[in-house]
Every structure is written in C-alpha cells, then in structure tokens.
Amino acid sequence: MELILLGIYSAIVWFVFIKMKWLPWNIGTQVTVVIIPIVGIAALILALNVFAPSSADVRVLKYVVNVVPQVRGRVLEVPVEPNRLVRKGEVLFRIDPTPYELNVRALEAQLANAQASSRELDEQLTGAAGKVTETRGAILQAEAREREVASRLELARTRVGQNRELVATGAGDRFALERSETDVKELEAQLDTARSATAQTRAALSQAQAGERQIRERIAGKVGAEYAPVAQVRAQLENARWELSQTTVYAPADGYATNVQLRPGSFTTAFPITPAITFVENEYQVVALYQQNELYMVAEGNEAEFKLNAHPGRIIKATVESIVWAQGQGQVPMSTQLPVTGYGPMPPGRFPVKLKVAERDRELFLPAGALGQGAIYTESGAAIHILRKVFLRVAAKLDYLILKLH
C-alpha cells in the first residue's frame, strides 16, 4: 500500500512540476517533495498502529484429545477412518466385551443370591420376634400357674392347722389330717415344679431375645433401603456394567481422528501416556498475538479481520472476544531455588487476543495450526481504517503467489 501511495504521489508531482510546470522544479521544491511523503507515510503508519493495530502472527488453535480407553482388552473393530470428519457419538473403536459380559453375569447371580439371603434374614427376624412373643406368653402362663398352686398350698396349710386342732380336741378325724398333710406336700412339689417352669421360660425368653438381637445386628447395616451385602454387590454390578459400556469408545466431539495406528487384533489398555487415538476437535479458536503497547486502545467487541495462508485471497470477518492479559513472564515457577533473572533484560512477551469469527465465516474450514495476518479496528480513527483494510486485502491476494524455485 505504501508503494501505491508513493506511486500516486509521484504521478501528482510529475504532473504538477514536470508536465504542467505549474511550480518551479528547483532545490527547494525538490527537498519539499521528498520530505512530504516521508513525514506523511511515517505519520500514517504510526496512526494505523494505534487506531488499527495489525498482527503478523494470527493462529488457528484446536483442542487435541488423546483418546484413552477406560478398560483394557483386544481390539475387535476400528471403523473410524483417518482424517475423515467424525460426528460426536460415532464409534471410534470397539474392545472385546466377552470378559466384561461374563463379569456382569456373575455379579447378577451374586446379587440375586444376596437378595435371597436378605429376604431369608427378614423371615428369620419375623420368626425370632414371634418366638420372643410366644416365650413371653409362656412366662405369663407359668407365673399364673405358680400363683394358682401357691394359693392352693396356702389353703391346704390352713386346713392342716384346722384338722390338727380338731384332732387335738378329739372332735376331728385323724385320717382327714393325714390326707390334708399329704395334699400340702403334693402342692409344695407342684409349686416347686411351677417355679422351675417359670425359670425355664424366663431363660427361654433371654435366649429368644438374644437370637432376635443377633439377627437385627446382621441386618442393621443398610445403605439406603438395601442391606449392606446387597448394596455392595449392586455397586460392583453397576461398575461392571459401566466397564462393559466402555468397551465401545465414541468420538467426544465433532472432529478428526489423526494418526490412526490402532488396528483390529491389537491390545490396548487404560494408560494415559500411550493414547489409542489422537482426536482433533472441529471447534477452533483464533488468536492474534500483539505487542504490549499495541493493545491500550483495543476493547472487547471491536471489529477485526484476518487472512490465512491456507485460504488465499479470503478475508475472514471477526470481532474481539477477549484479551488474555497473562503470559509466562508473569509467573515465577514454584521452586526451592531463587528465581534466575538472567544477565540482561528479558524481551517483552506478546499478549494473545481471542477473535470470534463472524457468522458468515463460521462454516469455513480452518485447519489447526494455520497462520496468517490480521488487524483490529478500534473505535477511534475510523477514517484511516480503510488503509489497513486495503493493506490486509493486498496481502491476502499475494498469498496466491507460491515463491519456490522447485
């Protein structure tokens, strides 16, 4: 663009001083003619660098996902093709699911067994509780029997005393006295038996309560509404089912699988250092790098444009999404040693500006790592923005030239 302006200026000078000779062509006018373009172009470039700063380092960045399977096994199928667009959710590769299916079946059987055992414990608890109730009823019966015999014994003893008084006065029957004494001895024996039965039923109650407590302790541990053994097996089963689902690996996003070395029959494992497939997402970020003093008038939302060498002649519209006000020079590494400051001043680093591509160019394919040039148009100096746009478009057209000698 500077050459174009110089050419136009030279044509005007030739027309005025040489062709039409409206002004004299002497030492004074010659010096003036030389100084004007130098000062004018210098002032124009300085103003452009402030009001429409440009960057010769515009980059297209994409996220790279190292696809690592969650489970290990023999690869059965790799349907993905290298460098072909893959939609999110499409299958990348499949691992032999046989051992994981067998594990799921085994745990399903264990879960059924644990659930049956839990139901059996519930039935045992019901039986133990019924036994405690039954034993308490037996205690009540034994105590009632004991009180009945004690009452009869007391009555029998009263009759023995009465018969003795009658026999002593000669008015009673000695046979009746002996019979009442025999009744007393029998009732005393029955009372001992009743007391023994009561003690036995109390011991049986203690035993039944101990059995009930033991069963309750076995079923006391619960996770939610399930017994602990059932919950444990269920968790193992859910993990086994998850592992089974991980035998099929899907694309995490729209993108491309590059450098696909995985083949059916190979063995893969969950080891992050050796990914199975390198996946490049289709979503991208455009970053323009600027010197620090070029950004003091740049704000979010400013209009921007850039061109890429991969698309000769194409101007891509964008806006400033954000300025990343951080770089490595602003961080001191965590270390037990003192920071190394070097022998001289460090050259100032650049700050990245994230550009948001306009809707009209969102579907344009931007390869990862593509480089180009760009410019940001601030709110000031709108009259000279046209010059920066012309510069950028001329540079985009020059991308058609492939300057190689072979």
C-alpha positions as CSV (number, residue, x, y, z in Angstrom):
1,M,0.0,0.0,0.0
2,E,2.9,2.4,0.7
3,L,4.1,1.8,-2.8
4,I,0.7,2.6,-4.2
5,L,0.6,5.8,-2.3
6,L,4.1,6.7,-3.4
7,G,3.2,6.0,-7.0
8,I,0.1,8.2,-6.8
9,Y,2.2,10.9,-5.1
10,S,4.9,10.6,-7.8
11,A,2.3,10.9,-10.5
12,I,1.0,14.1,-9.0
13,V,4.5,15.5,-8.6
14,W,5.3,14.7,-12.2
15,F,2.1,16.2,-13.5
16,V,2.5,19.4,-11.4
17,F,6.2,20.1,-11.8
18,I,7.2,18.3,-15.0
19,K,4.2,18.1,-17.2
20,M,2.3,21.3,-16.5
21,K,5.2,23.2,-14.9
22,W,2.8,24.9,-12.5
23,L,5.5,25.2,-9.9
24,P,9.3,25.6,-10.4
25,W,11.4,22.5,-10.1
26,N,14.4,23.7,-8.0
27,I,16.3,22.6,-4.9
28,G,13.7,23.9,-2.5
29,T,10.7,22.2,-4.2
30,Q,12.7,19.0,-4.6
31,V,13.5,18.9,-0.9
32,T,9.9,19.6,-0.1
33,V,8.7,16.9,-2.5
34,V,10.9,14.4,-0.8
35,I,10.1,15.3,2.8
36,I,6.3,15.4,2.4
37,P,5.9,11.6,1.6
38,I,8.4,10.6,4.3
39,V,6.6,12.5,7.0
40,G,3.2,11.7,5.7
41,I,3.7,8.0,5.4
42,A,5.5,7.8,8.8
43,A,2.6,9.7,10.5
44,L,0.1,7.5,8.7
45,I,1.8,4.2,9.8
46,L,2.1,5.4,13.4
47,A,-1.5,6.3,13.5
48,L,-2.6,3.0,11.9
49,N,-0.5,1.1,14.5
50,V,-2.5,2.9,17.2
51,F,-6.1,3.0,15.8
52,A,-5.9,-0.2,13.7
53,P,-3.1,-2.3,15.1
54,S,-2.1,-5.3,13.0
55,S,-0.6,-8.6,13.8
56,A,1.6,-10.7,11.6
57,D,1.0,-13.8,13.8
58,V,-2.6,-15.0,13.7
59,R,-3.0,-18.7,14.6
60,V,-5.8,-21.2,14.5
61,L,-5.8,-23.4,17.6
62,K,-7.8,-26.5,18.2
63,Y,-8.2,-28.8,21.2
64,V,-6.5,-32.2,20.8
65,V,-8.0,-35.1,22.8
66,N,-5.8,-38.1,23.5
67,V,-8.4,-40.9,23.4
68,V,-7.5,-43.5,26.1
69,P,-9.9,-46.4,26.8
70,Q,-11.2,-46.8,30.3
71,V,-10.7,-50.6,30.1
72,R,-8.2,-53.0,28.6
73,G,-8.6,-55.7,26.0
74,R,-8.3,-56.9,22.5
75,V,-9.5,-54.5,19.8
76,L,-12.2,-56.0,17.6
77,E,-13.1,-53.2,15.3
78,V,-11.8,-49.7,14.2
79,P,-14.5,-48.2,12.0
80,V,-13.1,-44.7,12.0
81,E,-11.1,-43.5,9.0
82,P,-8.1,-41.2,9.5
83,N,-8.6,-37.5,8.7
84,R,-12.3,-38.0,8.0
85,L,-14.9,-35.8,9.7
86,V,-16.4,-37.7,12.6
87,R,-19.6,-36.6,14.4
88,K,-19.9,-36.6,18.2
89,G,-21.1,-40.0,19.4
90,E,-19.8,-42.0,16.4
91,V,-17.8,-45.2,17.2
92,L,-14.0,-44.9,17.2
93,F,-13.2,-48.5,18.1
94,R,-14.5,-51.5,20.0
95,I,-12.8,-53.7,22.5
96,D,-13.7,-57.4,23.0
97,P,-16.6,-57.3,25.6
98,T,-16.6,-61.0,26.5
99,P,-14.7,-60.9,29.8
100,Y,-16.8,-57.9,30.9
101,E,-20.1,-59.6,29.9
102,L,-19.1,-62.7,32.0
103,N,-18.3,-60.5,35.0
104,V,-21.7,-58.8,34.7
105,R,-23.5,-62.2,34.6
106,A,-21.5,-63.4,37.7
107,L,-22.4,-60.3,39.6
108,E,-26.0,-60.5,38.6
109,A,-26.1,-64.1,40.1
110,Q,-24.3,-62.8,43.3
111,L,-26.9,-60.0,43.6
112,A,-29.8,-62.5,43.3
113,N,-28.1,-64.6,46.0
114,A,-27.6,-61.6,48.3
115,Q,-31.2,-60.5,47.8
116,A,-32.4,-64.0,48.7
117,S,-30.2,-64.0,51.8
118,S,-31.7,-60.7,52.8
119,R,-35.2,-62.0,52.4
120,E,-34.2,-65.0,54.5
121,L,-32.9,-62.7,57.2
122,D,-36.2,-60.9,57.2
123,E,-38.1,-64.2,57.7
124,Q,-35.7,-65.2,60.4
125,L,-36.3,-61.9,62.2
126,T,-40.0,-62.4,61.9
127,G,-39.6,-65.9,63.4
128,A,-37.4,-64.7,66.2
129,A,-39.8,-61.9,67.1
130,G,-42.6,-64.4,67.2
131,K,-40.6,-66.7,69.4
132,V,-40.0,-63.8,71.8
133,T,-43.7,-63.1,71.9
134,E,-44.5,-66.8,72.4
135,T,-42.0,-67.1,75.2
136,R,-43.4,-64.1,77.0
137,G,-46.9,-65.7,76.8
138,A,-45.4,-68.9,78.3
139,I,-43.9,-66.9,81.2
140,L,-47.3,-65.4,81.9
141,Q,-48.9,-68.9,81.9
142,A,-46.1,-70.2,84.2
143,E,-46.5,-67.3,86.6
144,A,-50.3,-67.8,86.7
145,R,-49.8,-71.5,87.4
146,E,-47.3,-70.6,90.1
147,R,-49.8,-68.2,91.8
148,E,-52.6,-70.8,91.5
149,V,-50.5,-73.5,93.2
150,A,-49.3,-71.1,95.8
151,S,-53.0,-70.2,96.6
152,R,-54.0,-73.8,96.8
153,L,-50.9,-74.6,99.0
154,E,-51.9,-71.8,101.4
155,L,-55.4,-73.1,101.6
156,A,-54.1,-76.7,102.2
157,R,-51.9,-75.5,105.0
158,T,-54.8,-73.7,106.6
159,R,-56.8,-77.0,106.6
160,V,-53.9,-78.9,108.1
161,G,-53.9,-76.4,111.0
162,Q,-57.6,-76.8,111.4
163,N,-57.5,-80.6,111.4
164,R,-54.8,-80.6,114.0
165,E,-56.9,-78.5,116.3
166,L,-59.8,-80.9,115.8
167,V,-57.7,-84.0,116.4
168,A,-56.2,-82.5,119.5
169,T,-59.7,-81.9,121.0
170,G,-60.9,-85.3,119.9
171,A,-63.5,-83.9,117.6
172,G,-61.6,-84.4,114.4
173,D,-60.7,-87.4,112.1
174,R,-57.1,-88.3,112.1
175,F,-57.4,-89.7,108.6
176,A,-58.5,-86.2,107.4
177,L,-55.5,-84.7,109.0
178,E,-53.1,-87.1,107.3
179,R,-54.9,-86.5,104.0
180,S,-54.5,-82.7,104.3
181,E,-50.9,-83.1,105.2
182,T,-50.4,-85.2,102.1
183,D,-52.1,-82.5,100.0
184,V,-49.7,-79.9,101.3
185,K,-46.7,-82.0,100.3
186,E,-48.1,-82.5,96.8
187,L,-48.9,-78.8,96.4
188,E,-45.4,-77.9,97.6
189,A,-44.0,-80.2,95.0
190,Q,-46.3,-78.7,92.3
191,L,-45.2,-75.2,93.5
192,D,-41.5,-76.2,93.0
193,T,-42.3,-77.5,89.6
194,A,-44.2,-74.3,88.7
195,R,-41.3,-72.2,89.8
196,S,-38.9,-74.3,87.8
197,A,-41.1,-73.9,84.7
198,T,-41.2,-70.2,85.2
199,A,-37.4,-70.0,85.5
200,Q,-37.1,-72.2,82.3
201,T,-39.5,-69.9,80.4
202,R,-37.5,-66.8,81.5
203,A,-34.3,-68.5,80.3
204,A,-36.0,-69.3,77.0
205,L,-37.1,-65.6,76.7
206,S,-33.5,-64.4,77.2
207,Q,-32.3,-66.9,74.6
208,A,-35.0,-65.8,72.2
209,Q,-34.2,-62.1,72.7
210,A,-30.5,-62.8,72.2
211,G,-31.3,-64.6,68.9
212,E,-33.5,-61.7,67.8
213,R,-30.7,-59.2,68.7
214,Q,-28.2,-61.2,66.7
215,I,-30.4,-61.2,63.6
216,R,-31.1,-57.5,64.0
217,E,-27.4,-56.8,64.2
218,R,-26.8,-58.8,61.0
219,I,-29.4,-56.7,59.1
220,A,-28.7,-53.4,60.9
221,G,-26.2,-52.2,58.3
222,K,-28.1,-50.6,55.4
223,V,-27.2,-48.4,52.5
224,G,-30.4,-46.6,51.6
225,A,-33.2,-49.1,51.7
226,E,-30.9,-52.1,51.0
227,Y,-28.8,-54.3,53.3
228,A,-25.1,-53.7,53.1
229,P,-24.2,-57.0,51.3
230,V,-26.9,-56.3,48.7
231,A,-25.7,-52.7,48.2
232,Q,-22.1,-53.9,47.9
233,V,-22.9,-56.4,45.2
234,R,-25.1,-53.9,43.4
235,A,-22.3,-51.4,43.3
236,Q,-19.9,-54.0,41.9
237,L,-22.5,-54.9,39.3
238,E,-23.0,-51.2,38.3
239,N,-19.2,-50.8,38.0
240,A,-19.1,-54.0,35.8
241,R,-21.9,-52.7,33.6
242,W,-20.0,-49.4,33.2
243,E,-16.8,-51.2,32.3
244,L,-18.8,-53.2,29.7
245,S,-20.2,-49.9,28.2
246,Q,-16.6,-48.6,28.0
247,T,-15.6,-51.4,25.6
248,T,-17.1,-49.2,22.8
249,V,-15.3,-45.9,22.5
250,Y,-17.1,-42.9,20.9
251,A,-16.0,-39.6,19.5
252,P,-16.0,-37.0,22.2
253,A,-16.9,-34.2,19.8
254,D,-17.1,-33.3,16.1
255,G,-13.6,-33.6,14.7
256,Y,-11.0,-35.8,13.0
257,A,-9.0,-38.8,14.1
258,T,-5.4,-38.3,13.1
259,N,-2.5,-40.8,13.0
260,V,-4.8,-43.8,13.5
261,Q,-2.4,-46.6,14.2
262,L,-4.9,-48.8,16.1
263,R,-5.8,-52.0,14.3
264,P,-8.2,-54.9,15.0
265,G,-6.3,-57.6,16.9
266,S,-4.0,-55.2,18.8
267,F,-4.2,-54.9,22.6
268,T,-5.0,-51.6,24.2
269,T,-5.1,-50.6,27.9
270,A,-6.0,-47.6,30.1
271,F,-2.6,-45.9,30.1
272,P,-2.6,-42.2,29.5
273,I,0.9,-42.0,28.3
274,T,0.1,-44.1,25.2
275,P,-3.3,-43.0,23.8
276,A,-5.1,-45.2,21.4
277,I,-6.1,-42.4,19.0
278,T,-5.3,-38.7,18.7
279,F,-8.5,-36.8,18.1
280,V,-8.6,-33.2,16.9
281,E,-11.8,-31.4,17.6
282,N,-13.5,-29.4,14.8
283,E,-14.2,-26.5,17.1
284,Y,-11.4,-23.9,16.9
285,Q,-10.0,-20.7,18.4
286,V,-8.4,-17.9,16.5
287,V,-5.7,-16.0,18.4
288,A,-3.7,-12.9,17.3
289,L,-0.5,-12.1,19.1
290,Y,0.3,-8.4,19.8
291,Q,3.0,-6.4,21.5
292,Q,2.0,-4.9,24.8
293,N,1.8,-1.3,23.8
294,E,-0.4,-2.1,20.8
295,L,-3.5,-3.0,22.9
296,Y,-4.1,0.0,25.0
297,M,-7.0,1.2,22.7
298,V,-8.3,-2.3,21.9
299,A,-11.6,-3.3,23.6
300,E,-13.9,-6.3,23.5
301,G,-16.3,-6.1,20.7
302,N,-14.0,-4.2,18.3
303,E,-14.3,-5.2,14.7
304,A,-11.4,-7.4,13.4
305,E,-10.3,-9.1,10.2
306,F,-7.7,-11.7,9.4
307,K,-6.4,-13.7,6.5
308,L,-4.9,-17.1,6.5
309,N,-2.3,-18.5,4.1
310,A,-4.5,-21.6,3.8
311,H,-7.2,-19.5,2.1
312,P,-5.5,-17.2,-0.4
313,G,-7.5,-14.1,-1.1
314,R,-10.1,-14.7,1.6
315,I,-10.7,-12.0,4.3
316,I,-12.4,-13.5,7.4
317,K,-14.5,-11.2,9.5
318,A,-14.4,-11.4,13.3
319,T,-14.7,-9.4,16.5
320,V,-12.5,-9.2,19.6
321,E,-13.8,-11.7,22.1
322,S,-11.3,-11.1,24.8
323,I,-7.7,-10.1,25.6
324,V,-5.7,-12.7,27.5
325,W,-3.9,-10.4,30.0
326,A,-1.5,-13.1,31.1
327,Q,1.7,-14.8,29.9
328,G,4.6,-16.8,31.2
329,Q,6.7,-13.9,32.1
330,G,4.1,-13.0,34.8
331,Q,4.7,-16.3,36.7
332,V,7.5,-17.4,38.9
333,P,7.9,-21.2,38.9
334,M,7.4,-22.9,42.3
335,S,10.8,-24.0,43.4
336,T,13.1,-24.1,46.5
337,Q,15.7,-22.2,44.5
338,L,15.9,-18.5,44.0
339,P,14.5,-17.2,40.7
340,V,17.1,-16.8,37.9
341,T,16.8,-13.3,36.5
342,G,19.3,-13.7,33.7
343,Y,22.2,-11.4,32.6
344,G,20.0,-8.8,30.8
345,P,16.5,-7.5,30.4
346,M,14.1,-10.1,29.0
347,P,12.5,-9.1,25.7
348,P,8.8,-8.2,26.3
349,G,6.4,-11.0,25.6
350,R,3.3,-10.7,23.5
351,F,-0.3,-11.0,24.6
352,P,-2.9,-13.1,22.8
353,V,-6.2,-11.6,21.6
354,K,-9.0,-14.1,21.0
355,L,-11.1,-13.4,17.9
356,K,-14.6,-14.5,17.4
357,V,-15.3,-15.4,13.8
358,A,-18.4,-13.8,12.3
359,E,-21.4,-16.0,11.4
360,R,-20.8,-15.7,7.7
361,D,-17.5,-17.4,8.0
362,R,-18.3,-19.9,10.8
363,E,-18.7,-22.8,8.4
364,L,-15.3,-22.1,6.8
365,F,-12.8,-24.9,7.5
366,L,-9.9,-23.6,9.4
367,P,-7.1,-26.1,9.8
368,A,-5.3,-26.4,13.1
369,G,-2.1,-24.5,13.1
370,A,-3.0,-22.3,10.2
371,L,-1.1,-19.0,10.2
372,G,-1.9,-15.6,8.8
373,Q,-2.2,-11.9,9.5
374,G,-4.9,-9.7,11.0
375,A,-6.0,-6.3,12.2
376,I,-8.2,-4.8,14.8
377,Y,-10.2,-1.7,14.2
378,T,-10.7,0.4,17.3
379,E,-13.4,3.0,18.0
380,S,-11.1,5.8,17.1
381,G,-9.5,6.8,13.7
382,A,-12.2,5.3,11.6
383,A,-11.2,7.5,8.6
384,I,-7.9,5.6,8.2
385,H,-9.2,2.1,8.9
386,I,-9.7,1.8,5.1
387,L,-6.0,1.9,4.6
388,R,-5.4,-1.0,6.9
389,K,-8.2,-2.9,5.2
390,V,-6.5,-2.3,1.8
391,F,-3.2,-3.4,3.2
392,L,-4.7,-6.7,4.5
393,R,-6.5,-7.4,1.2
394,V,-3.4,-6.9,-0.8
395,A,-1.5,-9.3,1.5
396,A,-4.4,-11.8,1.1
397,K,-4.1,-11.6,-2.7
398,L,-0.3,-12.1,-2.6
399,D,-0.9,-15.5,-0.9
400,Y,-1.8,-16.8,-4.4
401,L,1.9,-16.5,-5.2
402,I,3.9,-19.6,-4.4
403,L,7.5,-18.4,-4.4
404,K,9.5,-21.6,-4.8
405,L,12.2,-22.5,-7.3
406,H,11.4,-26.2,-7.5
